[in-house]
Amino acid sequence: MPIRSWPFGARRTAAEGMSETKTFSSTTDQFDMIAPRHESLVSLCAEQTPVHPLGSKAQVLLCSVFGPYAQDDEYGSRALNPMELYHNQVTRTQGPFSLRMFHRSWGLMLIQANISAPCTLLDFPTLDRFVEELQTRKYDVIGISAIIPNLFKVRAMCELIRRHQPWAKIVVGGHVANVPDLADRIDADFIVKGEGVAWFRRYLGEDETQPVRHPLITSGIGTRNVGITVKDRPGDVAATLIPSVGCPLGCNFCSTSAMFGGKGNCIYFYRTGDELFEVMCGLEREMKVHSFFVMDENFLLHRRRALRLLELMQQHGKSWAIYVFSSANVLRSYTIEQLVGLGVSWVWMGIEGCNSRYVKLQGIDTKELVAELQSHGIRVLGSTIIGLEEHTPENIDEAIEYAAEHDT
């Protein structure tokens, strides 16, 4: 059954299919988005990007890797790479009680919403559906986004593009771009590391500094547990909010921080609380939501923006709920009243071990912090990295037990 989003301006989006091999497709003139009045995208990429000869008239196809997913086949392993975020990382050992849900390719949706060139997004296609697209419509630029375990699928897709549309320029991005010898392993014209909106705007000869339009993104699709699928009615599922990417703390194990410049770097889409409030009001209005999954590596680190957002929420009587990623030292820099006022109701926090040398944990009693947050109704998902420099066969069990003792 198709999913329709609420119209905004002259654009709307269409998504097709609701199975594990579902395909979502949309074109530029069908895409919902929220545009703030101001704020420009600042890119960390200083390298010269060529401009496509057709500029913003180029036909663009953006695509995630093809399904089926989580299979023991020539492209990957069901055990090593389950498809879903929670089932892959957080609840994968909980059997039938594992939280199951799907997530759209948010980065591709953001790129599509922020280029003026005609653009089609093919999300979660089957291999046959991808080939059908190549055989039935001509494209000048084809972008593929993937994570590292799907490298073999990216290689196969590049080969298919060369066979069916040899004139098309192939752009590969996402975490797979961080594979050191990727250029030798796939046949692509460009490998883009980092933020993709600015790169595509430059490549298509568009204004890189124009405001960032926020697409309407439902945070999760097909949520289910113990075999029961939760109904996705308007307003029941949080909207995804993407204020910025990258984390200035730059922990040495963090691939997402490294992807956007590493320590000391961050790319803002919305730099001020006023801009963010405007976007959230738009999402609330168009999607009928009152909760937001904030896809930002350390949202509360940007204190001035967060406190201005709090001020505006209080002025306008907004009792929103937000789900955030944050570090312990940043959480401790706020009063519990400020966190509750912002609507923080869920936080993913890194624990990283009792003898961690990370600045974000220095001087913080994380067990006490977790207990305090939970006592005020804030749910905590605690995570810890196994295999840090100080971990040895002799102390690894102790490190795991320390993390579990937080009872998150």
N, C-alpha and C positions, 0 to 999 in steps of 0.2 A: 504494500500500500504506500503510495507516495507521501512524503512529508513536505508540507508547504510552510514557509516562513511568512511572517507578517510583512506586508508591503511597506517599503520606505522610499519615498520619492517615486521615481519611475522604474525602480529595479526590484526584482524579486529573485528568489533562488528556488531551484527544484532539486530534490534528492530522490533517488529511485532505489527501491529494494530494501529489505529488512532482514536478510539472512546473514550467516557468517561469511558468505562470499558476496555480500551486497555491493552494488555499485552506486555511488553518488555522482551525479553529473550536473553541472551548471555552466551557463555561459555568462559573459560579462553583463549583458543587458538583462539578466535575470537575477542579479545578485543584490541582496539586502545589505545595507551598511549604515553606520552612523558616522557622520562627519562633524568634528568639532570646528569651532569658529577659527581657531588658530593653533599653532604648534607645528613645527617642521621636524622631519626625520633627520637626525644627524648620524651619519655612518662613520664607522671607524676605518672603513676600507679606503686607503689612500691610493691604491694602485689605479692605473689608467684602465678604464673599461671601454672597449670599442663600442661603437654605435652600429646597430643593425642597419643595413642599407634602406630598409623599408620604414625604419623608425617605428612610430606608434601605429602605423598601418599594418605591421606584421601580424599575422595570425598566430596566436600563442595557444599551446596546449600544455597544461600543468597536470601531472599525474603522480599518484603514489604507486608503489610496486603492486604487481598483480597478485591475485589469490589463486587457489586457496592458500590459507595461512596456517602456520603451526603444523606443518606436515613433514613427515620423514620422506623427503624426496631429494632430487638432484639439487634443489635450491636451498635446503636448510634442514633443521631438526626440530621436531615437535617438543622435545625435552628442553633444548637449549633456548628456544625462542618462541614461547607462547605468544599469541598475538596481542593480548590485552594488557594494559598497563598494570592494573591491580593484580590480575592473575599471574602476570609475569614477574612482578617485583615484590608485591606486598603480601598477598594471600595465597601464593602458589602451593603451599604445603597444607592447606586447609581442606583439601578434597572437595566434597560436595558443598561445603560451607564457604568456599572461596567466593569473594565478591567478583561478579562478572559484569563487564560492560565494555562498550566500544567507544572510541573517540575519533572524530574526524581529523583530517590532516590540517590542523589550525594554521600552520605556516603557509601552506598553499592557498588557503582561503584568504589569508591576509594579503598575500601577493596579488591574487586575483582582484581583490577589492581596491587595490591601490595602483593599478596601471590602467591607462586609458585605451591601450591596444585591445582589440577583440580577443577575448580569452575564454577558453573552455577548461573546466576543471573536471578531471575524471578521477574519482576517489574510490579506492578499493575495487578496481575492475577485475574481472577474471582475465586470464590470458586471451581468451577468444574475444572478449569485449574490447580489449586494448588493440588487438589486431584489426578488429572491425573498424575502430576509429581511424586507424592509420590508412585503411583501404578506402574509406568513404569520404574523408574530408582532408583537404590539403592544409598543412601547417608550415609556417616559416621557422618557428621556434618551438622546441619541445623540452619542457623542464621536468625532471624526475627528482623526487625527494625520497630519501630512504635512510634507515639506520644501518649500522655496519653489518649485522647478521644477514641482511638482505642484499649483499653485494652481488651475489650470483644472479639474482633477479634483475638488478640494474644492468649487469653486463648483457643479459639476454634481451632486455628491452632496447638497449642501444643497438644491438645487432638487428633487431626487427625494424627499428627506425631506419637504419642504413639500407635495409632491403626494400622497404616500402616507400620511404620518403628520403632518398639520399641527399636532397637539397637542404633539408631542415637542419638547423643548428641545434645541437643537443647540449642542454645545460643540466648539470647534476649538482644537487646540494643536499643539505641535511647532514646528519652526523657521519654518513658514509664518506663525505668529503674530507674527513680527517684521516682516512687511511693514507699512510705516507706515499705508497706507490700506486695510488688509484689510477693516475693517468696512464700507467703502463698496463693496467688490468681491464680497463674498459675503453670503448671507442667513443669519447665525448669531446665536444669542442671547447666546453668551459666547465671547470670544476669550481664551484663557488663555496668558499668557506665563510660562515657567518651569516649576517642578516641579508635576506633576499630581496626585500622591497626596494631598498636603495639601489641594489645592483641592477635589478630589472628596469627600474626607472632610468638609470644611466644608459643601459644597453639599448633601450627603446627611444632614447633621445628625449625623455620627459623630464620635467622639473623635479629634481630630487628633494627639494625643500618644501614642496607643497604639503598641506596637512595630511595626517594619516587618517584614513577612513576605517572605522572599526566594523568588521563583518558581524552579522548576527549568528552566533555560534552557541548551540546547545552543548553543555559541558559533557554529557554522557548520553549514549544511545544504547538501547537494548539491555538495560540494567536487569540483572536476574540473580537469584540466590536460591540454593536448594531446589533448582528446577522451576522456580516461579519467576515469571517475567513481570517487572514492574511496569505499570501503564505510564506512558509518557504523555501526560496531558499538559496543555499550556500552563505555565507557571509552576509546575511540579518539579521541573529540572532546572538547576542553576544555569545562568548564562556564563559563558567564558569571557573573561576580561583580560586583555593583554596590555598592561601599562608600559612595560619595558622588558628588555631581554638582557641577559648577562647579570653577573653578580660581582661587584667590586671586591668582595672578600677573596675571591679567587682561590678557593681550597684546591690543593694540588691534585686531588683525585677527581675533581668535578669537570666532566666533559662539556657540560652546557656552559659553564663559566668560561672555559678555554675557547669554546666555539665563538664567543662574542667578545674576545679581546683579553680575557683573563683578569688577573688581579688589577684593581684600580679602574676597570672599564665597565661601562654600561651603556646601552643604547636606549634612549628614551623615545617612546611613541607619544606619551602624554607626560609632560614635564611638571605640570602644576595640578594642584587639587581642583581648581576651577575647571580645567579641561577634562579631568577624569570624571568629575561630578556630572558634567554635561553629557559625556558618553554614557555613563551609568543611567542617567535619566532617560536617554534615548533607548537603551536596551530594555529598561523597565517598561517603557511605554509600548515598544514594538513587540516585545516577547512576553509581556505580561508576567514578568519575573520580579522577585524581591530578594533573590540570592545570587551571588556571583562567585564563580570559581576563578580566583585571580592567578593567571599564569604568568608569574613574575618570580624570579629566583629568590628574591629577598624583599618583598614588597614594602615591609615596614621600615627597611633601612633608609628609605627616602622620607625622612621624618617630616620635613616641611610640607611635602605633598600630602602625606597621610593626615597630619593634623589640620590642614586646611580642608581636606575632605570631611573630617570629623565635624569641623565648624559648620560647613555647608549642610551636612546631614542634620545637624541639630537645628539650624535655622529653618530648614524646610520640612522638618518632622519626618525624616526618612529612617525607618527602622529596618534597614537592609541587613542581610547576613552575608558575610564574606568568608571564604575559605582560602587560606594563604600558606605560602612557604615562608619560613623565617628562621633565623638563627637565635640561639639562646641569649647572646649579649644584646641583640636588638630588642627582643621581647622584654628583657629586663629594663630597657631604657624607657618603657612606657609604664604608666600606672595601670592597674587593673581596670580602673574606671574608663580610661581612654580606650583600652582594648575592647571592652564590652560596648562602649559607645560607638566604636567603629563597626560593631557587628561581627567581630572576629568570633566565629563559632567553631572553627576547625583550623588546626595548624599542623603542618608537617615540619618537624624540627630535627636537625641532625644532632645526634648524641656523640658519636665517634669515639667512645672509649673513655675510661676513667683517668687515664694518664695522657690524654690528648694534648698536643702542643698547639692546637689551633687557637688563634686569638679569639674567635667567636665563642669559645667555651671557657676562657681563662677567668677565674674568680667566680664562676657560676656554679651553684649547686643545682644541677639539672633535675635531680629527683625532687627537690623542693619546688622548683619552678613548675614541673609537670603537675605536681599535686595541687599547687595554687591555681593553675589554669583550669584544671579539672573541677576544682571546688567552685569555680564561677561559671561552670557550664561550657567551658571551651574544651572540645575534644582534641586530643593530641595524637598524632601519628609520629612515633619516634623511629628514627632510622640510624643505623650505624654501619660504618664501612669495615668490612673484614679484609685483612691483608695489608694494613698500614705498616709503615716502617718498623714500628715497635712491636708488632705482633710476631710471636714465635710459636712453635708447636707446644711449648711449655705454658704459655699464657693465653692462648687463643680461647680456651674454654672459659676462662675468667672474664675475658672481654665480652663474650657472648652473654654470660650470666649477668654482667653489669648492665648491659643494654636491656635485658629482659626484666630486670628488677625495677625499671621505671614504670612498668605496668601501663604502657600507653595503649 
